[in-house]
Amino acid sequence: MKLGAFSVSLSVKNIQVSKEFYEKLGFRVFAGDMAKNYLILKNEETIIGFFQGMFENNILTFNPGWDSSANTLDQFEDIRDIQRQIMSKGIQPVSVADETTSGPASLMVVDPDGNVILIFDQHV
């Protein structure tokens, strides 16, 4: 199962303060919109998303169809195929991708320790 590009989505209290801190560690703004309370930062192949006031806890995120620079891949496993594989292994998602659609969709699961995994946030 190929999950796509990986990032950590951090729930931050002050997006500006977080941005300044991570820039000191060598990250640079890659995408997002400060006015909409989210930024995506990158240091080589490491990606961190900052989200202020959008969710309560940190989230692991995978993006099928994207490489680590958010370039669309020619070939990738569609989120609905990944969803079927996950469910066949007994993992019950807390939100599912609509099987009757194609293209962008998302799927969310929670691991045994309560960590939220936005396993798939497919944009293509």
C-alpha positions as CSV (number, residue, x, y, z in Angstrom):
1,M,0.0,0.0,0.0
2,K,1.5,3.3,-1.1
3,L,0.2,6.2,1.1
4,G,1.8,9.1,-0.7
5,A,3.6,12.2,0.7
6,F,3.9,12.3,4.5
7,S,3.7,15.3,6.8
8,V,2.9,16.1,10.4
9,S,0.1,18.5,10.9
10,L,0.6,20.5,14.1
11,S,-2.2,22.2,16.0
12,V,-0.4,25.5,17.0
13,K,-1.4,28.2,19.4
14,N,0.3,31.1,17.5
15,I,1.1,30.4,13.9
16,Q,3.5,33.4,13.6
17,V,5.5,32.2,16.6
18,S,5.6,28.6,15.3
19,K,6.7,29.8,11.9
20,E,9.6,31.9,13.3
21,F,10.7,29.0,15.5
22,Y,10.8,26.4,12.7
23,E,12.5,28.9,10.3
24,K,15.4,29.0,12.8
25,L,15.6,25.2,12.4
26,G,15.9,25.6,8.6
27,F,12.3,25.2,7.5
28,R,10.9,27.5,4.8
29,V,7.3,28.3,4.0
30,F,6.3,26.1,1.1
31,A,2.5,26.7,0.9
32,G,-0.5,27.8,2.8
33,D,-2.0,31.1,3.8
34,M,-1.3,32.8,7.1
35,A,-4.6,34.8,6.9
36,K,-6.5,31.5,6.8
37,N,-4.5,30.2,9.7
38,Y,-2.5,27.5,8.0
39,L,1.1,27.2,6.6
40,I,3.1,24.3,5.2
41,L,6.8,24.4,5.8
42,K,9.5,22.2,4.4
43,N,13.1,21.4,5.2
44,E,14.5,19.1,2.4
45,E,12.0,16.3,2.3
46,T,10.5,16.9,5.7
47,I,7.1,18.6,5.7
48,I,5.3,20.2,8.7
49,G,1.9,21.9,8.5
50,F,0.8,24.5,11.0
51,F,-2.9,24.8,11.7
52,Q,-4.2,27.4,14.2
53,G,-7.7,26.8,15.6
54,M,-8.6,24.1,13.1
55,F,-8.2,20.9,15.2
56,E,-7.3,20.0,18.7
57,N,-4.4,17.5,18.4
58,N,-1.5,16.9,16.1
59,I,-2.3,14.7,13.0
60,L,-0.2,12.4,10.8
61,T,-1.1,13.1,7.2
62,F,-0.5,11.2,4.0
63,N,-1.3,12.6,0.5
64,P,-1.9,9.9,-2.2
65,G,-1.0,11.3,-5.7
66,W,1.6,13.7,-4.5
67,D,5.3,13.6,-4.0
68,S,7.0,15.5,-1.2
69,S,7.0,18.7,-3.2
70,A,3.2,18.4,-3.9
71,N,3.8,17.5,-7.5
72,T,1.1,15.2,-8.9
73,L,2.3,11.7,-9.6
74,D,1.5,10.0,-12.9
75,Q,0.7,6.8,-11.1
76,F,-0.6,6.4,-7.5
77,E,-3.0,4.3,-5.5
78,D,-6.4,6.0,-5.3
79,I,-7.7,6.8,-1.8
80,R,-10.7,4.5,-2.4
81,D,-8.4,1.5,-3.1
82,I,-6.4,2.3,0.0
83,Q,-9.6,2.6,2.0
84,R,-10.8,-0.9,0.8
85,Q,-7.4,-2.4,1.8
86,I,-7.5,-0.8,5.2
87,M,-11.0,-1.9,5.9
88,S,-10.2,-5.4,4.7
89,K,-7.6,-5.6,7.4
90,G,-10.2,-4.7,10.1
91,I,-9.4,-1.0,10.5
92,Q,-12.6,1.0,10.8
93,P,-12.2,4.6,9.6
94,V,-13.8,7.5,11.6
95,S,-14.5,9.1,8.2
96,V,-14.5,7.6,4.8
97,A,-14.0,8.6,1.2
98,D,-17.2,8.3,-0.9
99,E,-16.8,5.2,-3.0
100,T,-19.1,6.6,-5.7
101,T,-16.8,9.5,-6.5
102,S,-13.3,9.9,-8.0
103,G,-10.6,12.5,-7.5
104,P,-10.1,14.5,-4.3
105,A,-11.3,12.8,-1.0
106,S,-10.1,12.1,2.5
107,L,-10.1,9.3,4.9
108,M,-9.4,9.4,8.6
109,V,-8.5,6.7,11.2
110,V,-7.4,6.7,14.8
111,D,-4.6,4.4,15.9
112,P,-4.8,2.3,19.1
113,D,-3.3,5.1,21.2
114,G,-5.9,7.7,20.0
115,N,-3.6,9.4,17.5
116,V,-5.5,10.8,14.6
117,I,-4.2,9.8,11.1
118,L,-5.6,11.8,8.2
119,I,-4.3,8.8,6.3
120,F,-5.3,10.1,3.0
121,D,-6.0,13.6,2.0
122,Q,-6.0,13.1,-1.8
123,H,-6.0,16.4,-3.8
124,V,-5.9,14.9,-7.3
